[in-house]
Amino acid sequence: MSEEILFVDLESQRKQLIGIDKAIQKVLMHGTYIMGPEVYELESQLSSLTNSKHVISCSSGTDALVLILMSLGIQKGDAVIVPSFTFAATAEVVAWLGATPIFVDVLPDTYNIDPSSIEEGIYVAKENNLKLKGIISVDLFGQPADYNALEDICEKNSLWLLPDGAQSYGASFKGKPVGSIGLATSTSFFPAKPLGCYGDGGAIFTNDTSLAEVIKSLRVHGQGSNKYDNVRIGINGRLDTIQAAILLEKLKIFQDELEARQKIANVYNSNLQDLVQTPKVLENVSSSWAQYTIVLNKQNREQIIEKLKSNGIPSVVYYPKPLHQQSAYKNYPRVMKLNVSEHLSENVLSLPIHPYLSNSSQHKIINTFSKILQEAKEREEII
Ligand SMILES: *Cc1c(COP(=O)(O)O)cnc(C)c1O
């Protein structure tokens, strides 16, 4: 019998983490569950790994985004441009603070925010009498957005750039690690992300010292000189010490995991590129391959998912509905054309890509998927 194929395999990963029980035990022994020494050690390691002057760990990727927006004073009357083809948290944090997300389109090959659509988004903000403050770009499926183009637009229009790096920790753009680009970057340690903990967690990366100070205060109820001195309205946004200890263990194998993901992506690319649209990675850019997402050529996606499933292969649709079509977000302003976001949401499919996917499983996925597509094509030709 062949081994079970999992979409994400945290169990195999745990077997590699030989120091994990001891690391957790250590926290239980010292008992500093909140802001213990592991939290500061993690922040310091992440800071040197990303060449980012300040790293502030926090309670989730969503809280990382909201803490940055709060530190920038985002409020009602302000607008922030976001891609429509992303996870809801990217736009949610803007709306949460009473500001307005403006939805723009993404590119068909990288699935990341489309710079030309941003130009139209800037116009939409003016039409709606909103004060446009910045752009939250998303490094979708692990690939950094085109930061060169984005930084140009931001500079020309006096906007800040906030990369939502929830899926891209470990990736790089033209030699710069994710976390070192833009005014501040957020990431998520949700268990299924490339660098995940065993619960919720996140981090903020910035080179701006005064911003970092405000974020640290906001993370603990807007504290001043101590926790019972409140100088601004904040949140409870800390990362648990146990989660920091787990992340420190996971960092020891993270580089190997990134390489394993890249190898699988290469195998998929070379075997699937003639059958479907495979993901395009920009030159001198590396992806952390949070997902391996292909675009079908109008084949019946539901049927393909069912057939993969009956062959023991899990697959997932990220994301079935763009945000501008979601009931919670459909009344926010948007650019006219969001065709690419709509097309992708109807045709994308993510295949398993975790670092512990064996060669035989990779080939089973490729062979089964190819066969299903071939059969679908033959049926169409008969009709
Ligand atoms: C996962 C994710 C988030 C939110 O992170 P959480 O840790 O789950 O709060 C935000 N943005 C994107 C693009 C994500 O994929």
Residues whose N, C-alpha, C, O or C-beta is under 5 A from the ligand:
A	BS01	LIG	S60 G61 T62 D63 F87 A89 T90 V138 D164 A166 Q167 S188 F189 F190 G201
